[in-house]
């Protein structure tokens, strides 16, 4: 996966400039740009009206230009692959923790049951009090470890969002920059959805460059 360098990103991945001396290439790229822009304008109609209003003709035109050579498709696919791998790893870690907790609780129940069976009657009240305290301590430990795991999941996924924003901004994709503003993040998610839908359509039709 190749990212454009900073100077290329700043000028919006100006694909035309590299081939302006070749009329046939320029015409082909212009035709592809019109095609991509038309497709994006159609796909935008499926988005909520509040987001449609923010996606101006200029923004869609810039996005179409960024998609011309297919590099952004590769970048987005690579980012999605990393995201899915991260989600899978975090899910497995969470499941492993749940399994460990379940085993700890089962062991404690078994231990308590055995102790009750061999306990003298005059020690029963003290034993039950101690067992209740042990069970409560384990429950507290489980809750704390689950809370820490959930915080880890949120932190890692938030970092993935920042990584994606940074990568796509460097690649010159319009609308992408590092932000935690919920509305802006939602807008970026909608832009990604447009890119993915267009990529899928081009893959099916065989019109990818």
Backbone as CSV, one residue per row, in Angstrom:
resi,resn,N_x,N_y,N_z,CA_x,CA_y,CA_z,C_x,C_y,C_z
1,UNK,0.854,-1.184,0.000,0.000,0.000,0.000,0.889,1.232,0.000
2,UNK,0.728,2.136,-0.985,1.592,3.294,-1.145,0.809,4.561,-0.852
3,UNK,1.322,5.377,0.058,0.715,6.661,0.351,1.444,7.731,-0.436
4,UNK,0.698,8.754,-0.886,1.362,9.864,-1.586,2.128,10.667,-0.558
5,UNK,3.207,11.332,-0.996,3.977,12.112,-0.040,3.279,13.426,0.257
6,UNK,3.845,14.163,1.212,3.183,15.363,1.707,2.899,16.390,0.642
7,UNK,3.863,16.658,-0.259,3.660,17.696,-1.269,2.544,17.334,-2.220
8,UNK,2.426,16.036,-2.553,1.353,15.609,-3.449,0.009,15.714,-2.759
9,UNK,-0.011,15.373,-1.457,-1.260,15.445,-0.707,-1.744,16.887,-0.633
10,UNK,-0.812,17.833,-0.436,-1.197,19.235,-0.287,-1.822,19.778,-1.561
11,UNK,-1.409,19.271,-2.699,-1.983,19.777,-3.954,-3.160,18.931,-4.411
12,UNK,-3.679,18.038,-3.516,-4.907,17.310,-3.811,-4.724,16.193,-4.799
13,UNK,-3.550,15.533,-4.796,-3.311,14.418,-5.713,-3.615,14.840,-7.147
14,UNK,-2.946,15.906,-7.612,-3.236,16.459,-8.929,-2.740,15.528,-10.024
15,UNK,-3.569,14.541,-10.342,-3.183,13.530,-11.324,-2.990,14.135,-12.709
16,UNK,-3.755,15.197,-12.990,-3.682,15.762,-14.333,-2.317,16.368,-14.640
17,UNK,-1.689,16.982,-13.613,-0.450,17.713,-13.860,0.646,16.807,-14.399
18,UNK,0.624,15.522,-13.974,1.684,14.599,-14.386,1.578,14.233,-15.860
19,UNK,0.372,14.397,-16.432,0.186,13.956,-17.818,-0.364,15.076,-18.712
20,UNK,-0.175,16.344,-18.275,-0.806,17.431,-19.029,-0.234,17.579,-20.438
21,UNK,0.983,17.017,-20.645,1.586,17.126,-21.969,1.136,16.016,-22.917
22,UNK,0.343,15.080,-22.406,-0.141,13.975,-23.225,-1.654,14.093,-23.354
23,UNK,-2.147,14.645,-24.454,-3.590,14.883,-24.608,-4.441,13.631,-24.442
24,UNK,-3.957,12.480,-24.938,-4.770,11.268,-24.854,-4.940,10.826,-23.401
25,UNK,-3.854,10.896,-22.629,-3.944,10.544,-21.209,-4.823,11.545,-20.469
26,UNK,-4.655,12.807,-20.790,-5.448,13.843,-20.131,-6.933,13.643,-20.409
27,UNK,-7.264,13.297,-21.651,-8.664,13.070,-22.012,-9.226,11.850,-21.286
28,UNK,-8.398,10.818,-21.181,-8.845,9.590,-20.493,-9.093,9.859,-19.009
29,UNK,-8.183,10.608,-18.403,-8.340,10.926,-16.984,-9.532,11.837,-16.744
30,UNK,-9.745,12.771,-17.669,-10.894,13.662,-17.523,-12.204,12.883,-17.642
31,UNK,-12.222,11.948,-18.569,-13.413,11.106,-18.737,-13.669,10.284,-17.481
32,UNK,-12.599,9.735,-16.894,-12.751,8.934,-15.669,-13.205,9.823,-14.511
33,UNK,-12.689,11.033,-14.461,-13.095,11.964,-13.413,-14.593,12.250,-13.505
34,UNK,-15.080,12.519,-14.708,-16.513,12.774,-14.894,-17.345,11.560,-14.470
35,UNK,-16.858,10.387,-14.835,-17.566,9.155,-14.471,-17.657,9.011,-12.953
36,UNK,-16.517,9.162,-12.270,-16.492,9.013,-10.808,-17.356,10.066,-10.132
37,UNK,-17.291,11.301,-10.621,-18.103,12.384,-10.049,-19.587,12.080,-10.205
38,UNK,-19.977,11.587,-11.376,-21.380,11.246,-11.615,-21.854,10.142,-10.675
39,UNK,-21.002,9.127,-10.497,-21.351,8.021,-9.602,-21.474,8.509,-8.161
40,UNK,-20.560,9.361,-7.733,-20.606,9.891,-6.368,-21.868,10.726,-6.149
41,UNK,-22.232,11.520,-7.139,-23.446,12.339,-7.022,-24.691,11.469,-6.866
42,UNK,-24.670,10.311,-7.526,-25.789,9.375,-7.393,-25.797,8.722,-6.008
43,UNK,-24.620,8.281,-5.546,-24.520,7.605,-4.258,-24.846,8.521,-3.085
44,UNK,-24.515,9.801,-3.219,-24.754,10.767,-2.145,-26.242,10.862,-1.805
45,UNK,-27.085,10.615,-2.790,-28.538,10.723,-2.576,-29.055,9.741,-1.532
46,UNK,-28.260,8.686,-1.239,-28.677,7.707,-0.236,-28.321,8.149,1.186
47,UNK,-27.531,9.211,1.310,-27.122,9.695,2.635,-28.206,10.594,3.232
48,UNK,-28.217,10.744,4.566,-29.157,11.683,5.200,-28.984,13.083,4.617
49,UNK,-30.074,13.827,4.530,-30.051,15.139,3.884,-29.061,16.098,4.544
50,UNK,-28.880,15.959,5.867,-27.964,16.859,6.580,-26.533,16.698,6.078
51,UNK,-26.168,15.480,5.678,-24.828,15.246,5.152,-24.750,15.590,3.668
52,UNK,-25.850,15.373,2.954,-25.874,15.746,1.534,-25.573,17.230,1.355
53,UNK,-26.134,18.038,2.247,-25.967,19.487,2.138,-24.513,19.909,2.319
54,UNK,-23.766,19.128,3.073,-22.364,19.476,3.335,-21.422,18.979,2.237
55,UNK,-21.895,18.052,1.419,-21.048,17.511,0.354,-21.306,18.295,-0.930
56,UNK,-20.579,19.379,-1.079,-20.761,20.265,-2.230,-20.225,19.616,-3.500
57,UNK,-20.545,20.235,-4.622,-20.034,19.765,-5.914,-18.502,19.749,-5.901
58,UNK,-17.924,20.804,-5.326,-16.456,20.901,-5.279,-15.857,19.761,-4.469
59,UNK,-16.476,19.458,-3.329,-15.969,18.364,-2.482,-16.035,17.036,-3.217
60,UNK,-17.162,16.782,-3.879,-17.322,15.526,-4.611,-16.361,15.468,-5.803
61,UNK,-16.138,16.611,-6.433,-15.208,16.667,-7.557,-13.783,16.363,-7.087
62,UNK,-13.417,16.945,-5.944,-12.090,16.686,-5.370,-11.950,15.212,-4.972
63,UNK,-13.039,14.643,-4.429,-13.009,13.233,-4.037,-12.865,12.347,-5.273
64,UNK,-13.593,12.682,-6.323,-13.496,11.917,-7.571,-12.070,11.953,-8.112
65,UNK,-11.442,13.114,-8.034,-10.068,13.254,-8.518,-9.115,12.389,-7.689
66,UNK,-9.357,12.340,-6.374,-8.500,11.537,-5.491,-8.630,10.044,-5.786
67,UNK,-9.780,9.643,-6.345,-10.045,8.219,-6.591,-9.601,7.752,-7.980
68,UNK,-9.136,8.654,-8.815,-8.898,8.344,-10.228,-8.013,7.122,-10.451
69,UNK,-6.868,7.060,-9.760,-5.918,5.987,-10.082,-6.083,4.727,-9.241
70,UNK,-7.075,4.709,-8.337,-7.344,3.502,-7.559,-6.504,3.345,-6.301
71,UNK,-5.529,4.246,-6.099,-4.659,4.134,-4.920,-5.448,4.257,-3.621
72,UNK,-6.401,5.185,-3.589,-7.188,5.397,-2.372,-8.003,4.150,-2.028
73,UNK,-8.493,3.455,-3.053,-9.207,2.202,-2.801,-8.307,1.224,-2.040
74,UNK,-7.057,1.120,-2.486,-6.107,0.208,-1.841,-5.831,0.640,-0.400
75,UNK,-5.696,1.952,-0.218,-5.442,2.478,1.127,-6.604,2.150,2.060
76,UNK,-7.820,2.428,1.601,-9.013,2.183,2.421,-9.139,0.694,2.746
77,UNK,-8.898,-0.165,1.750,-8.982,-1.607,1.982,-7.948,-2.055,3.013
78,UNK,-6.743,-1.485,2.916,-5.702,-1.814,3.889,-6.086,-1.382,5.293
79,UNK,-6.669,-0.195,5.412,-7.114,0.307,6.717,-8.228,-0.576,7.292
80,UNK,-9.135,-1.010,6.424,-10.227,-1.876,6.880,-9.693,-3.222,7.346
81,UNK,-8.723,-3.758,6.625,-8.122,-5.036,7.015,-7.488,-4.930,8.403
82,UNK,-6.775,-3.818,8.634,-6.152,-3.596,9.943,-7.224,-3.463,11.023
83,UNK,-8.298,-2.728,10.705,-9.385,-2.537,11.668,-10.041,-3.868,12.027
84,UNK,-10.318,-4.683,11.025,-10.961,-5.975,11.283,-10.064,-6.896,12.102
85,UNK,-8.760,-6.855,11.829,-7.816,-7.666,12.596,-7.769,-7.206,14.048
86,UNK,-7.774,-5.891,14.241,-7.772,-5.327,15.596,-9.037,-5.725,16.344
87,UNK,-10.186,-5.602,15.673,-11.463,-5.963,16.298,-11.482,-7.442,16.682
88,UNK,-10.956,-8.286,15.798,-10.915,-9.721,16.070,-10.027,-10.026,17.269
89,UNK,-8.857,-9.391,17.323,-7.931,-9.611,18.438,-8.537,-9.154,19.763
90,UNK,-9.190,-7.984,19.751,-9.815,-7.465,20.969,-10.974,-8.356,21.409
91,UNK,-11.739,-8.847,20.443,-12.846,-9.761,20.760,-12.318,-11.037,21.405
92,UNK,-11.234,-11.575,20.836,-10.648,-12.803,21.389,-10.105,-12.581,22.798
93,UNK,-9.497,-11.415,23.016,-8.991,-11.097,24.356,-10.136,-11.012,25.368
94,UNK,-11.225,-10.400,24.927,-12.393,-10.246,25.804,-13.014,-11.612,26.125
95,UNK,-13.117,-12.467,25.110,-13.667,-13.806,25.324,-12.780,-14.623,26.247
96,UNK,-11.459,-14.473,26.084,-10.516,-15.188,26.953,-10.690,-14.751,28.406
97,UNK,-10.849,-13.446,28.598,-11.059,-12.931,29.955,-12.348,-13.471,30.551
98,UNK,-13.425,-13.510,29.763,-14.700,-14.064,30.245,-14.541,-15.534,30.642
99,UNK,-13.805,-16.273,29.839,-13.578,-17.697,30.139,-12.806,-17.854,31.445
100,UNK,-11.798,-17.022,31.636,-11.016,-17.071,32.875,-11.880,-16.738,34.084
101,UNK,-12.730,-15.754,33.945,-13.621,-15.364,35.032,-14.617,-16.492,35.352
102,UNK,-15.149,-17.103,34.308,-16.097,-18.196,34.508,-15.422,-19.357,35.246
103,UNK,-14.191,-19.650,34.864,-13.448,-20.737,35.516,-13.171,-20.408,36.978
104,UNK,-12.817,-19.156,37.254,-12.558,-18.739,38.643,-13.806,-18.889,39.513
105,UNK,-14.942,-18.491,38.970,-16.197,-18.594,39.726,-16.581,-20.054,39.965
106,UNK,-16.390,-20.896,38.946,-16.698,-22.315,39.092,-15.800,-22.974,40.142
107,UNK,-14.525,-22.617,40.123,-13.584,-23.152,41.102,-13.956,-22.729,42.513
108,UNK,-14.367,-21.469,42.660,-14.736,-20.973,43.985,-15.991,-21.663,44.491
109,UNK,-16.966,-21.863,43.617,-18.196,-22.562,44.007,-17.877,-23.989,44.444
110,UNK,-17.018,-24.661,43.689,-16.627,-26.032,44.027,-15.881,-26.080,45.371
111,UNK,-14.996,-25.149,45.568,-14.233,-25.073,46.819,-15.157,-24.830,48.010
112,UNK,-16.116,-23.924,47.829,-17.064,-23.619,48.904,-17.950,-24.817,49.218
113,UNK,-18.375,-25.509,48.183,-19.243,-26.677,48.379,-18.521,-27.768,49.171
114,UNK,-17.261,-27.997,48.829,-16.467,-29.008,49.538,-16.262,-28.616,50.992
115,UNK,-16.010,-27.313,51.218,-15.788,-26.837,52.585,-17.045,-26.990,53.432
116,UNK,-18.199,-26.735,52.856,-19.464,-26.869,53.586,-19.744,-28.321,53.970
117,UNK,-19.358,-29.222,53.083,-19.612,-30.644,53.332,-18.785,-31.190,54.504
118,UNK,-17.611,-30.605,54.707,-16.724,-31.115,55.768,-16.723,-30.230,57.012
119,UNK,-17.504,-29.154,56.975,-17.494,-28.184,58.074,-18.289,-28.704,59.288
120,UNK,-17.737,-28.485,60.476,-18.454,-28.785,61.716,-19.563,-27.760,61.904
121,UNK,-20.635,-28.219,62.517,-21.810,-27.356,62.630,-21.533,-26.063,63.376
122,UNK,-20.643,-26.112,64.395,-20.411,-24.908,65.193,-19.539,-23.885,64.435
123,UNK,-18.932,-24.320,63.327,-18.127,-23.395,62.520,-18.870,-22.911,61.269
124,UNK,-20.098,-23.391,61.087,-20.823,-23.143,59.837,-21.076,-21.659,59.591
125,UNK,-21.499,-20.936,60.616,-21.823,-19.515,60.451,-20.590,-18.712,60.017
126,UNK,-19.459,-19.009,60.661,-18.214,-18.299,60.313,-17.781,-18.636,58.887
127,UNK,-17.917,-19.924,58.530,-17.533,-20.355,57.189,-18.368,-19.653,56.126
128,UNK,-19.681,-19.605,56.351,-20.558,-18.965,55.374,-20.240,-17.475,55.222
129,UNK,-19.908,-16.831,56.338,-19.542,-15.410,56.301,-18.266,-15.208,55.475
130,UNK,-17.289,-16.074,55.703,-16.031,-15.983,54.964,-16.232,-16.273,53.474
131,UNK,-17.073,-17.267,53.199,-17.326,-17.611,51.799,-18.048,-16.485,51.068
132,UNK,-18.960,-15.822,51.774,-19.672,-14.699,51.176,-18.693,-13.562,50.845
133,UNK,-17.780,-13.321,51.737,-16.769,-12.277,51.517,-15.863,-12.645,50.340
134,UNK,-15.502,-13.923,50.239,-14.671,-14.378,49.116,-15.391,-14.187,47.786
135,UNK,-16.684,-14.541,47.776,-17.475,-14.420,46.548,-17.618,-12.955,46.142
136,UNK,-17.847,-12.086,47.131,-17.979,-10.655,46.836,-16.660,-10.083,46.316
137,UNK,-15.540,-10.527,46.889,-14.222,-10.062,46.448,-13.949,-10.489,45.009
138,UNK,-14.351,-11.719,44.677,-14.169,-12.201,43.307,-15.051,-11.423,42.340
139,UNK,-16.283,-11.165,42.730,-17.185,-10.383,41.874,-16.606,-8.991,41.606
140,UNK,-16.035,-8.395,42.648,-15.434,-7.071,42.499,-14.238,-7.120,41.558
141,UNK,-13.425,-8.172,41.691,-12.260,-8.338,40.807,-12.702,-8.498,39.358
142,UNK,-13.751,-9.308,39.152,-14.262,-9.548,37.801,-14.770,-8.240,37.179
143,UNK,-15.539,-7.476,37.952,-16.069,-6.206,37.449,-14.947,-5.250,37.067
144,UNK,-13.909,-5.184,37.914,-12.797,-4.270,37.664,-12.020,-4.681,36.413
145,UNK,-11.771,-5.970,36.268,-11.022,-6.447,35.099,-11.830,-6.281,33.818
146,UNK,-13.150,-6.462,33.901,-14.000,-6.245,32.736,-14.024,-4.765,32.357
147,UNK,-14.061,-3.896,33.372,-14.046,-2.451,33.110,-12.744,-2.054,32.414
148,UNK,-11.628,-2.583,32.901,-10.326,-2.271,32.307,-10.245,-2.788,30.866
149,UNK,-10.808,-3.960,30.624,-10.819,-4.518,29.273,-11.661,-3.653,28.341
150,UNK,-12.829,-3.220,28.811,-13.692,-2.363,27.994,-13.007,-1.039,27.665
151,UNK,-12.295,-0.483,28.640,-11.563,0.762,28.406,-10.457,0.544,27.375
152,UNK,-9.803,-0.613,27.438,-8.750,-0.941,26.476,-9.335,-1.036,25.065
153,UNK,-10.496,-1.683,24.946,-11.153,-1.827,23.644,-11.472,-0.448,23.058
154,UNK,-12.081,0.421,23.874,-12.451,1.761,23.409,-11.212,2.555,23.004
155,UNK,-10.159,2.478,23.830,-8.932,3.235,23.551,-8.269,2.769,22.254
156,UNK,-8.219,1.465,22.047,-7.576,0.941,20.840,-8.389,1.276,19.579
157,UNK,-9.711,1.198,19.678,-10.535,1.530,18.517,-10.488,3.035,18.214
158,UNK,-10.433,3.860,19.273,-10.286,5.302,19.067,-8.964,5.603,18.359
159,UNK,-7.917,4.881,18.749,-6.611,5.079,18.118,-6.662,4.678,16.646
160,UNK,-7.399,3.615,16.344,-7.528,3.181,14.949,-8.221,4.259,14.115
161,UNK,-9.216,4.922,14.698,-9.906,6.007,13.991,-8.916,7.131,13.681
162,UNK,-8.096,7.494,14.672,-7.095,8.545,14.465,-6.085,8.142,13.393
163,UNK,-5.674,6.871,13.422,-4.731,6.372,12.412,-5.336,6.469,11.011
164,UNK,-6.618,6.100,10.903,-7.297,6.150,9.609,-7.418,7.591,9.124
165,UNK,-7.798,8.491,10.024,-7.931,9.905,9.653,-6.586,10.450,9.163
166,UNK,-5.523,10.144,9.887,-4.190,10.632,9.549,-3.725,10.093,8.194
167,UNK,-3.930,8.800,7.986,-3.500,8.168,6.733,-4.247,8.739,5.536
168,UNK,-5.570,8.878,5.666,-6.376,9.376,4.551,-6.127,10.859,4.292
169,UNK,-5.839,11.614,5.346,-5.483,13.026,5.153,-4.167,13.133,4.375
170,UNK,-3.179,12.318,4.750,-1.891,12.334,4.060,-2.032,11.874,2.602
171,UNK,-3.025,11.019,2.352,-3.260,10.536,0.984,-4.025,11.550,0.144
172,UNK,-4.389,12.678,0.759,-5.068,13.737,0.014,-6.539,13.507,-0.212
173,UNK,-7.182,12.694,0.629,-8.617,12.431,0.465,-9.405,13.559,1.128
174,UNK,-10.234,14.270,0.377,-10.986,15.404,0.925,-11.852,15.000,2.115
175,UNK,-11.915,15.869,3.118,-12.787,15.643,4.272,-12.140,14.894,5.412
176,UNK,-10.906,14.419,5.210,-10.253,13.636,6.269,-9.138,14.425,6.943
177,UNK,-9.239,14.493,8.254,-8.226,15.108,9.109,-8.479,14.575,10.514
178,UNK,-7.530,14.746,11.399,-7.681,14.212,12.749,-8.673,15.060,13.538
179,UNK,-9.716,14.421,14.008,-10.743,15.096,14.797,-11.480,14.081,15.661
180,UNK,-11.990,14.570,16.791,-12.825,13.723,17.648,-14.256,14.255,17.696
181,UNK,-14.522,15.299,16.907,-15.871,15.856,16.847,-16.825,14.808,16.263
182,UNK,-17.854,14.418,17.027,-18.752,13.340,16.571,-19.376,13.586,15.199
183,UNK,-19.768,14.841,14.926,-20.387,15.151,13.630,-19.384,15.005,12.486
184,UNK,-18.146,15.440,12.748,-17.122,15.335,11.710,-16.727,13.872,11.478
185,UNK,-16.664,13.097,12.564,-16.350,11.672,12.438,-17.441,10.964,11.641
186,UNK,-18.713,11.351,11.900,-19.826,10.761,11.159,-19.754,11.130,9.675
187,UNK,-19.361,12.367,9.395,-19.196,12.792,8.006,-18.113,11.957,7.324
188,UNK,-17.014,11.730,8.025,-15.933,10.922,7.471,-16.390,9.480,7.242
189,UNK,-17.216,8.961,8.145,-17.752,7.611,7.963,-18.624,7.541,6.708
190,UNK,-19.387,8.602,6.469,-20.221,8.653,5.264,-19.362,8.735,4.000
191,UNK,-18.276,9.488,4.072,-17.359,9.574,2.929,-16.734,8.205,2.651
192,UNK,-16.355,7.508,3.722,-15.793,6.157,3.557,-16.814,5.220,2.937
193,UNK,-18.069,5.375,3.352,-19.131,4.536,2.790,-19.276,4.792,1.289
194,UNK,-19.179,6.055,0.882,-19.240,6.389,-0.544,-18.090,5.733,-1.305
195,UNK,-16.890,5.835,-0.736,-15.710,5.252,-1.383,-15.853,3.747,-1.526
196,UNK,-16.317,3.090,-0.459,-16.453,1.629,-0.486,-17.529,1.175,-1.472
197,UNK,-18.641,1.899,-1.517,-19.712,1.553,-2.462,-19.250,1.727,-3.903
198,UNK,-18.499,2.804,-4.144,-17.996,3.053,-5.491,-16.956,2.007,-5.877
199,UNK,-16.116,1.646,-4.927,-15.118,0.603,-5.192,-15.802,-0.725,-5.533
200,UNK,-16.842,-1.074,-4.768,-17.573,-2.317,-5.013,-18.201,-2.296,-6.402
201,UNK,-18.794,-1.162,-6.770,-19.441,-1.042,-8.083,-18.409,-1.181,-9.203
202,UNK,-17.259,-0.553,-9.016,-16.211,-0.624,-10.036,-15.608,-2.033,-10.126
203,UNK,-15.516,-2.705,-9.004,-14.989,-4.071,-8.989,-15.922,-4.993,-9.768
204,UNK,-17.219,-4.851,-9.521,-18.214,-5.692,-10.183,-18.240,-5.419,-11.692
205,UNK,-18.150,-4.125,-12.048,-18.242,-3.752,-13.475,-16.910,-3.921,-14.212
206,UNK,-15.820,-4.093,-13.423,-14.499,-4.264,-14.046,-13.922,-2.975,-14.579
207,UNK,-14.367,-1.832,-14.037,-13.900,-0.546,-14.545,-12.778,0.074,-13.719
208,UNK,-12.236,-0.705,-12.756,-11.108,-0.198,-11.984,-9.896,0.005,-12.882
209,UNK,-9.083,1.066,-12.567,-7.917,1.322,-13.414,-6.853,0.241,-13.236
